[in-house]
Amino acid sequence: MKTVLVPVGSSKNAKSHLQYAVDFAKAFGAKLYVVQIYNVYTKAGTMIKVDHIIERESKAFLESHVASIDTKGVKVITKTFKGKLVDTIEKVCEALDVDLIILEPRTNSIKDEVYLGKTSGKIVKQTQIPALIVPEGYVYKPIVKILMAVKSAIMKKQDALSPLIAIKEKFKAVVNILLVKTPYHIEEDFELNEGLKEMVSNIKLQESATTFQGVLEHINIENPDMLCVVRRKRGFFKKLWEDDTILKKDFYISKRPVLVLSGLK
């Protein structure tokens, strides 16, 4: 884990979230990119060019934002980018060789009943970049126990587990895996490859309609420091991803960090 990226919005939680990201990056000796992405919509016939104004104000905001927290010797780099959110984030992460995005659930100050706002929701839903969603106001602490929940352990991407492996090795964490048997289950889904077998301490089986339901039934029993799920078009967030916004009432395991891997296949 060498490079971490944090998109910054205008939420009330932005300062504590950035502090978490700094503390996390420090643990790995990683550099931290703090970025803001803006888009400019102009009316037909408008002569005023505002790009440079927005860029200047955005850069000043980021520098002030970073100055407001304790960077603890971490190399923090601020950058602003113009473009559409998802496309720009993907290009930036590729160009900067980002290993992980650390997301706050709501980058803007929206209704309290919302868990995952549209900005963070789009990044989680529409990109393949590994992401760590950190609860609002969550204070950094070592990750000792991880629950990984999947409905299929079939692996085709060699580096799919890289963020999880890095976190496990750094904190000497225990990883337990919950294999959820859904109505679409096939026997090969539960065949763990050697790499995954070596990583996991305990294997539990659960029969549920969805991976999400399986997690709800085990999360309080396991009481992990972090939940790890796999991004799929119709995976863990199946019902929640009909819209980019996710409500807290639909995601009431939101008091712990959630690591979203890019996908195993």
C-alpha positions as CSV (number, residue, x, y, z in Angstrom):
1,M,0.0,0.0,0.0
2,K,2.1,2.9,-1.3
3,T,-0.5,5.4,-2.5
4,V,-3.8,6.4,-1.0
5,L,-6.3,8.9,-2.5
6,V,-9.0,10.9,-0.6
7,P,-11.7,12.8,-2.6
8,V,-12.8,15.9,-0.6
9,G,-16.2,17.4,-0.5
10,S,-18.0,19.9,1.8
11,S,-19.4,17.7,4.5
12,K,-19.2,18.4,8.2
13,N,-17.2,15.2,8.6
14,A,-14.5,16.2,6.1
15,K,-11.9,17.2,8.7
16,S,-12.1,14.0,10.8
17,H,-12.2,11.9,7.7
18,L,-9.0,13.4,6.4
19,Q,-7.4,12.9,9.8
20,Y,-8.3,9.2,9.5
21,A,-6.8,9.0,6.0
22,V,-3.6,10.6,7.3
23,D,-3.4,8.1,10.2
24,F,-4.1,5.2,7.9
25,A,-1.5,6.3,5.4
26,K,1.1,6.8,8.1
27,A,0.6,3.2,9.3
28,F,1.6,2.0,5.8
29,G,4.2,4.7,5.1
30,A,2.1,5.7,2.1
31,K,1.8,9.1,0.4
32,L,-1.6,10.6,0.4
33,Y,-3.3,12.5,-2.4
34,V,-6.1,14.9,-1.4
35,V,-8.1,15.7,-4.4
36,Q,-11.2,17.7,-5.5
37,I,-12.9,17.3,-8.8
38,Y,-15.0,20.0,-10.3
39,N,-17.1,20.4,-13.4
40,V,-18.1,23.7,-15.0
41,Y,-21.5,24.2,-16.6
42,T,-21.9,27.4,-18.7
43,K,-24.9,28.9,-20.3
44,A,-24.9,29.5,-24.1
45,G,-23.5,32.9,-25.0
46,T,-21.6,33.3,-21.7
47,M,-18.2,34.9,-22.3
48,I,-16.8,34.7,-18.8
49,K,-14.3,31.9,-18.2
50,V,-14.5,30.6,-14.7
51,D,-12.3,27.5,-14.9
52,H,-9.2,29.2,-13.5
53,I,-11.2,30.9,-10.7
54,I,-12.7,27.6,-9.6
55,E,-9.4,25.8,-9.9
56,R,-7.7,28.5,-7.8
57,E,-10.4,28.5,-5.1
58,S,-10.5,24.7,-5.0
59,K,-6.7,24.5,-4.6
60,A,-6.8,27.1,-1.8
61,F,-9.6,25.2,-0.1
62,L,-7.6,21.9,-0.2
63,E,-4.5,23.5,1.2
64,S,-6.4,25.1,4.0
65,H,-8.2,21.8,4.7
66,V,-4.9,19.9,5.0
67,A,-3.4,22.7,7.2
68,S,-6.3,22.2,9.6
69,I,-5.2,18.7,10.6
70,D,-2.1,17.0,12.0
71,T,-0.3,15.4,9.0
72,K,2.1,13.5,11.2
73,G,4.9,13.6,8.7
74,V,2.8,12.0,6.0
75,K,3.5,13.2,2.5
76,V,0.2,14.9,1.6
77,I,-0.2,16.2,-2.0
78,T,-3.2,18.4,-3.0
79,K,-4.6,18.3,-6.5
80,T,-7.7,19.6,-8.3
81,F,-9.1,18.2,-11.5
82,K,-11.8,19.3,-13.9
83,G,-14.1,16.7,-15.4
84,K,-16.9,14.2,-14.8
85,L,-16.6,12.5,-11.4
86,V,-16.3,8.8,-12.3
87,D,-14.2,9.2,-15.5
88,T,-11.8,11.6,-13.9
89,I,-11.4,9.6,-10.7
90,E,-10.5,6.5,-12.7
91,K,-8.0,8.4,-14.9
92,V,-6.4,10.1,-11.8
93,C,-6.1,6.8,-9.9
94,E,-4.5,5.1,-12.9
95,A,-2.1,8.1,-13.5
96,L,-1.1,8.3,-9.8
97,D,-0.9,4.5,-9.4
98,V,-3.4,4.6,-6.5
99,D,-3.8,1.5,-4.4
100,L,-6.8,2.5,-2.4
101,I,-9.5,5.3,-2.2
102,I,-10.6,6.3,1.3
103,L,-14.2,7.5,1.1
104,E,-16.4,9.3,3.6
105,P,-20.0,8.1,3.2
106,R,-21.3,11.6,2.5
107,T,-19.0,14.1,0.8
108,N,-21.6,16.8,1.0
109,S,-23.7,17.9,4.0
110,I,-26.9,16.1,3.1
111,K,-29.7,14.5,5.1
112,D,-28.6,12.6,8.2
113,E,-30.6,9.5,7.2
114,V,-28.4,9.0,4.2
115,Y,-25.5,6.6,4.7
116,L,-23.8,6.8,1.3
117,G,-24.3,9.9,-0.7
118,K,-24.4,10.2,-4.5
119,T,-20.7,11.1,-4.9
120,S,-19.4,8.3,-2.8
121,G,-22.1,6.0,-4.1
122,K,-21.0,6.6,-7.7
123,I,-17.4,5.9,-7.0
124,V,-18.2,2.6,-5.2
125,K,-20.8,1.6,-7.8
126,Q,-19.3,2.7,-11.1
127,T,-15.6,2.2,-10.7
128,Q,-13.3,-0.8,-10.1
129,I,-11.0,1.0,-7.7
130,P,-10.6,-0.6,-4.3
131,A,-12.3,1.6,-1.7
132,L,-12.4,1.9,2.1
133,I,-15.6,3.5,3.3
134,V,-15.0,5.0,6.7
135,P,-18.0,5.9,9.0
136,E,-18.6,9.5,9.9
137,G,-16.5,10.6,12.9
138,Y,-14.6,7.3,13.0
139,V,-11.3,7.5,14.8
140,Y,-8.4,5.5,13.4
141,K,-7.4,2.4,15.2
142,P,-5.5,-0.8,14.1
143,I,-7.7,-3.4,12.3
144,V,-7.5,-6.6,14.3
145,K,-10.4,-8.6,13.0
146,I,-11.8,-8.7,9.4
147,L,-15.0,-10.4,8.1
148,M,-14.9,-11.1,4.4
149,A,-18.3,-11.9,2.9
150,V,-18.7,-13.4,-0.6
151,K,-21.2,-15.5,-2.5
152,S,-18.4,-16.8,-4.7
153,A,-14.8,-17.3,-3.9
154,I,-13.8,-18.0,-7.5
155,M,-10.7,-15.9,-8.3
156,K,-9.5,-14.9,-11.8
157,K,-7.9,-11.5,-11.0
158,Q,-4.4,-12.1,-9.5
159,D,-4.3,-8.8,-7.6
160,A,-7.9,-8.7,-6.5
161,L,-7.0,-9.3,-2.9
162,S,-4.0,-7.0,-2.7
163,P,-5.7,-4.3,-0.4
164,L,-6.9,-7.0,1.9
165,I,-3.6,-8.7,2.0
166,A,-1.8,-5.4,2.7
167,I,-4.1,-4.6,5.6
168,K,-3.9,-8.1,7.1
169,E,-0.1,-8.1,7.0
170,K,0.3,-4.6,8.4
171,F,-2.0,-5.2,11.4
172,K,-1.5,-9.0,11.8
173,A,-5.2,-9.1,11.5
174,V,-7.4,-12.2,11.7
175,V,-9.5,-12.7,8.5
176,N,-12.7,-14.8,8.7
177,I,-14.6,-15.6,5.6
178,L,-18.4,-15.9,5.3
179,L,-19.5,-17.9,2.3
180,V,-23.1,-17.1,1.5
181,K,-25.1,-19.7,-0.4
182,T,-27.7,-17.9,-2.5
183,P,-30.3,-19.4,-4.8
184,Y,-27.9,-19.0,-7.7
185,H,-25.1,-20.9,-6.0
186,I,-22.9,-23.4,-7.9
187,E,-20.5,-25.9,-6.2
188,E,-17.4,-24.1,-7.6
189,D,-18.3,-20.9,-5.7
190,F,-17.0,-22.3,-2.4
191,E,-13.7,-23.6,-3.7
192,L,-11.1,-21.4,-2.1
193,N,-7.7,-21.2,-3.9
194,E,-4.5,-21.7,-2.0
195,G,-3.9,-17.9,-1.5
196,L,-7.3,-17.4,0.0
197,K,-7.0,-20.5,2.2
198,E,-3.7,-19.3,3.6
199,M,-5.2,-15.9,4.5
200,V,-8.3,-17.1,6.2
201,S,-8.5,-18.3,9.8
202,N,-12.1,-19.5,9.9
203,I,-14.7,-20.4,7.2
204,K,-18.4,-20.1,7.9
205,L,-21.3,-21.1,5.6
206,Q,-24.6,-19.3,5.5
207,E,-27.6,-19.9,3.3
208,S,-29.4,-16.6,2.5
209,A,-31.2,-14.9,-0.3
210,T,-28.3,-12.4,-0.8
211,T,-24.8,-11.8,0.5
212,F,-26.1,-8.7,2.3
213,Q,-28.7,-10.7,4.2
214,G,-26.0,-13.2,5.2
215,V,-23.8,-10.4,6.6
216,L,-26.7,-8.9,8.6
217,E,-27.1,-12.3,10.3
218,H,-23.4,-12.6,11.3
219,I,-22.1,-9.1,11.7
220,N,-22.9,-8.7,15.4
221,I,-21.8,-12.2,16.2
222,E,-18.4,-11.7,14.5
223,N,-18.1,-8.1,15.6
224,P,-15.2,-7.4,13.2
225,D,-13.2,-4.1,13.0
226,M,-13.7,-4.1,9.3
227,L,-16.1,-5.7,6.8
228,C,-14.7,-6.7,3.4
229,V,-17.0,-7.3,0.4
230,V,-16.5,-7.7,-3.3
231,R,-17.8,-5.3,-5.9
232,R,-20.1,-6.9,-8.5
233,K,-22.8,-5.5,-10.7
234,R,-25.3,-7.5,-8.8
235,G,-23.4,-8.4,-5.6
236,F,-23.3,-7.2,-2.0
237,F,-25.1,-4.0,-2.6
238,K,-27.6,-5.6,-5.0
239,K,-30.8,-4.0,-3.6
240,L,-29.0,-0.9,-2.4
241,W,-27.5,0.0,-5.7
242,E,-30.7,0.7,-7.6
243,D,-29.8,4.3,-6.8
244,D,-26.5,5.9,-6.1
245,T,-27.8,7.0,-2.7
246,I,-27.9,4.5,0.2
247,L,-30.0,5.1,3.3
248,K,-28.8,4.3,6.8
249,K,-32.0,2.3,7.5
250,D,-31.0,0.0,4.6
251,F,-27.4,-0.3,5.7
252,Y,-27.4,-0.5,9.5
253,I,-24.0,-2.1,9.7
254,S,-22.5,1.3,8.9
255,K,-20.6,1.8,12.2
256,R,-17.4,0.1,11.0
257,P,-15.2,0.6,7.9
258,V,-16.2,-1.4,4.8
259,L,-13.4,-2.4,2.3
260,V,-14.8,-2.8,-1.2
261,L,-12.6,-4.9,-3.4
262,S,-12.5,-4.4,-7.1
263,G,-13.9,-7.9,-7.9
264,L,-12.4,-11.4,-7.9
265,K,-13.3,-12.3,-11.5
